[in-house]
Amino acid sequence: MPTELPYAADAEMSLTYDELDVLRLQYLKEVAQDHVTTQTKFNYAWGLVKSPMREHQVEGVRLLQEIYRTEPARRRECLYYLALGHYKMGNFEEARKFNGTIRVFVSPVIAHHPAALLLEKEPTNMQAQSLGQLIDKGVTRGKSLNSSIFVC
């Protein structure tokens, strides 16, 4: 279901199997050499988060959390894709935390840097704003589904 929000296009666009495989093979090659560059890890995590497969999304989020902890220069990018990954997995409250659309205690991964939430750092970031709108729609949709279950 495509979104009318142009900045959140990442939410619905996946890589092809072959494109993701290129990223996976590069990552595994560097793992085997015992030296994975941050860029390779980020690229692979990015591709995994964009995947429609939940197990890929979970692994992508895990890799992004590692990058966030170890590479301060990459935190801004990680925040957006952590929010996107949680959104795609249906973890809307976690997505909101990383995107910065609510102010709450954040996961231990970023607890040492509470000002890191994306929209707190960049309130005019259109990509994060549009992702925030998608997250809010997901929360509303989830509440509607839960309400229907209890009504039956």
matplotlib code that plots the C-alpha trace (Angstrom):
import matplotlib.pyplot as plt

x = [0.0, 2.0, 2.0, 1.2, 4.1, 7.1, 9.7, 8.8, 9.2, 11.7, 8.9, 7.5, 10.4, 12.5, 15.6, 15.4, 16.7, 19.8, 20.5, 20.2, 22.4, 25.2, 25.1, 25.0, 27.9, 30.1, 29.2, 30.0, 33.3, 34.4, 33.2, 35.4, 38.3, 37.7, 37.3, 33.8, 33.8, 31.0, 29.9, 29.4, 27.6, 25.4, 24.6, 23.6, 21.5, 19.8, 18.9, 17.7, 15.5, 13.9, 13.1, 9.5, 10.8, 10.6, 13.7, 15.7, 14.2, 15.2, 18.8, 18.9, 17.8, 20.4, 23.2, 22.0, 22.0, 25.7, 26.6, 24.8, 26.7, 30.1, 30.0, 28.8, 29.2, 26.6, 23.9, 21.7, 21.3, 20.9, 18.0, 16.0, 16.5, 16.0, 12.7, 11.9, 12.8, 10.6, 7.8, 8.0, 7.9, 4.9, 6.7, 5.2, 6.1, 9.8, 9.6, 8.2, 11.0, 13.8, 12.0, 11.6, 7.8, 7.3, 9.5, 10.1, 13.0, 14.6, 16.0, 19.3, 21.0, 20.7, 19.9, 23.4, 22.5, 18.9, 19.1, 19.7, 16.1, 15.9, 13.2, 14.5, 17.8, 16.3, 12.7, 12.4, 13.6, 10.8, 11.8, 11.5, 8.3, 6.7, 7.8, 6.3, 3.0, 3.2, 4.0, 1.0, -1.3, 0.1, -0.7, -4.2, -4.6, -3.3, -5.7, -8.6, -7.7, -7.4, -10.8, -12.5, -11.1, -12.5, -15.9, -16.5]
y = [0.0, 3.1, 6.1, 9.6, 10.8, 11.2, 11.4, 8.1, 6.1, 3.9, 2.4, 0.6, 0.0, -3.1, -4.2, -7.1, -10.4, -10.0, -6.5, -7.6, -10.6, -8.3, -6.5, -9.8, -11.3, -8.2, -8.2, -12.0, -11.5, -8.9, -10.9, -13.8, -11.4, -10.3, -6.7, -5.4, -1.7, 0.5, 1.3, -2.3, -3.1, 0.0, -0.9, -4.4, -3.3, -0.7, -3.4, -5.8, -3.1, -2.4, -6.1, -7.3, -10.3, -9.8, -11.8, -9.5, -6.5, -7.9, -8.5, -5.1, -3.4, -5.3, -4.2, -0.6, -0.7, -1.9, 0.9, 3.4, 2.3, 2.3, 5.0, 8.4, 10.0, 7.5, 8.0, 10.3, 7.8, 5.0, 6.7, 7.1, 3.5, 2.1, 4.0, 2.6, -1.0, -0.9, 0.7, -2.1, -4.8, -3.1, -2.0, 1.5, 2.7, 1.8, 3.5, 6.6, 6.6, 6.4, 8.9, 11.3, 11.8, 11.1, 11.9, 8.9, 7.0, 5.3, 1.8, 1.1, 1.2, 5.0, 5.7, 7.3, 9.9, 11.0, 14.0, 11.8, 11.3, 12.4, 15.0, 16.5, 17.0, 17.9, 19.2, 20.2, 16.9, 16.1, 12.4, 11.9, 13.9, 11.8, 8.6, 9.9, 10.3, 6.7, 5.5, 7.4, 5.8, 2.4, 3.1, 4.1, 1.1, -1.2, 0.3, -0.1, -3.8, -4.4, -2.7, -4.9, -8.0, -7.1, -6.1, -9.5]
z = [0.0, -1.2, 1.0, -0.1, 1.9, -0.5, 2.2, 3.8, 0.6, 2.4, 4.4, 1.4, -0.9, -0.6, -2.4, -4.8, -3.6, -5.8, -4.5, -0.9, -1.7, -2.9, 0.4, 2.3, 0.5, 1.0, 4.7, 5.1, 3.2, 5.6, 8.6, 7.3, 7.0, 10.6, 9.6, 8.8, 7.8, 9.3, 5.8, 4.8, 8.1, 7.6, 4.0, 4.9, 7.9, 5.6, 3.1, 5.8, 7.4, 4.0, 3.5, 3.9, 5.9, 9.7, 10.4, 8.1, 9.8, 13.2, 12.1, 10.5, 13.7, 15.6, 13.3, 13.4, 17.2, 17.1, 14.8, 16.9, 20.0, 18.4, 15.7, 17.0, 13.5, 12.1, 14.9, 12.9, 10.1, 12.5, 14.3, 11.2, 10.1, 13.6, 13.6, 10.2, 11.2, 14.3, 12.2, 9.6, 12.4, 14.0, 17.1, 16.8, 20.3, 19.7, 16.3, 17.9, 20.5, 17.9, 15.5, 18.4, 18.1, 21.8, 24.8, 26.9, 28.3, 25.3, 25.0, 26.7, 23.3, 23.3, 26.9, 27.4, 24.8, 25.5, 23.2, 20.2, 19.1, 15.5, 15.6, 18.8, 17.0, 13.6, 14.1, 10.4, 9.0, 6.5, 6.2, 10.0, 10.0, 7.3, 9.0, 12.2, 10.4, 9.1, 12.6, 14.0, 11.4, 12.3, 16.0, 15.1, 12.8, 15.6, 18.2, 15.8, 15.3, 19.0, 19.6, 17.0, 18.6, 22.0, 20.5, 18.9]

ax = plt.figure().add_subplot(projection="3d")
ax.plot(x, y, z, "-o")
ax.set_aspect("equal")
plt.show()
